[in-house]
Every structure is written in C-alpha cells, then in structure tokens.
Amino acid sequence: MPDGSTELATIEDVTYVHVPDGADLPAEQPAEIAASIQPVTLTADLRRAIEDASPHVALIRARVAEKIAEQYSIGDEIKLLRTAPSAEFELYNAFVEDCRAWGRAQKAQLGLR
C-alpha cells in the first residue's frame, strides 16, 4: 500500500482502503490485487457501512466518548440535559461539540468526511 494509506474495513468480501490524494500506487502489483483495485464513489450509505465496520472509526468514537467522560460523568450529562437551556448546558454542549468536531476531523483524515 502507498504511504499514508489505511485499510478501513472489509464488507461482504470487499476491503476498502483510503489512499490519500496524490499517492502513487506502485506500478507492479500482484495480479490478484491489480485485477481488483478500483476507486469507489463514497455514497452516504457506503460511508456509514464503512464507519460501522471500521476498527479505526470505533477507536475514534471511543476516544470522543473518553474525552467527554474526562470532563462530565454520565450523571452530570443527564443533569445538564435536564437543565437546558442554561449557561451550564451551553458550556457542556460547546465542549461536546468540540469533541465531536475532533472526531469528524479524524474521520476526514481517513477519507470518511
């Protein structure tokens, strides 16, 4: 695989790999690989399927949850949701959105956004 490429997931015997823009595939590929390499159009449904099957995305999701849990327990989150709208809720919500934005940026690096 070219540098910077990431194997994302295998779905129904098809392995999806993110190859960064501008990356060059080696000219010589084993026949079984060369015959099966093809670009795909990343539809919303395919993106969701890859995200659901990808261990990389599972790790990103877990890290987002960990980032939130470092600041807010589940009990704190439930309490803040019940107090909305409030200044405390707005602080919480901004923090959560920052964590989610980090997760989206990580997925974008994998070609999934």
N, C-alpha and C positions, 0 to 999 in steps of 0.2 A: 504494500500500500504506500502511496505517496506520503511524505512527511505532513503531519498535521491532520491526516485522515483519521476518522473514528468510526469503528463498527458500531452502529446504533442498535440494531435489533434484527432478529430473524422472525419473519411472519410467513406462515404457510410455505416453508422451504425457500423463501426469498430473503437474502441477507441485504439489509440496507446499510450503506456506508456513506458518511458525509465526507466529501472530498472538497477542500477549500477552493474557492475561485482561484484560477491561475495555476493550480497544481498540475504538474505533468505526470501522467501515468507512464510507467516505464514502457518503452516500445516493445520489449519482449515480455509477453505474458504466457503462462502455461495455457495450453489450448482450452482446457476446461474452464478457465477463468475468462480468457479473451472472448470466448463464444457467449458468455453470459453477462458481460458488463454492458449496462445500458442506463442512460440517465432516466429519471422518472420525474413526472410533474408531481410536486408535493401538494396534493389537494388537502383540504381541511380534514377529511375523513382519514386519509393516509397518515397525515401528521399526527392525529390523535391516536391511531393504531400504533405507530412507531413509538410515540411518547409512552403509551401504556405498556409496551413490551420492552422498552429500553432500560437496562440497568443504570445507565448514566442519568436518565431523567428521574428514575426512582431515587437515586442519590441526591440529585438537585432538590427534589421535593422534600426529602428528609432533612436536608440542610436548611431549607427555608423554614420548616417546622421547628428545627433546633434553634435557629436564630430568634424566632418569635418566642419560644419557650425560655430562652435566656432572660427575657425581659418580663414575660407575662405567663403565669400559670394558667391552666385551663379554667380554674375557678375565677381568676382575675378576668380572663377573656369573657366568660359568661356574664360576670357582673357588669363589665364595661358595655357589653352589648345591650344589657337591660337599661343602662343609664343614658343611652343615646336619645336625643342629641345632648351632648355636654362637652365641655372643654377637655375633660379627661378622655372621653371617647375619641375626640378628634386627634389627640396625641397618639393614642393607641392605633387608630386607623391609619394615620400617616406612617407610623413605624411599620405596621404590617404591609402597607403598600410599598414601602422601601424594600422590605424583604422580598416581596413578590417580584418587584422590578429586578432585583438581583437575580432571582431565579429565571426570569424571562431572558435576561441578558446571557445567562449561562446556556440556556437552550438555544439562543440565537447563534452562539459560537458553534453549536452543533448543527446549524443549518435548519433548526426547527422553529424559527420565528420569522 
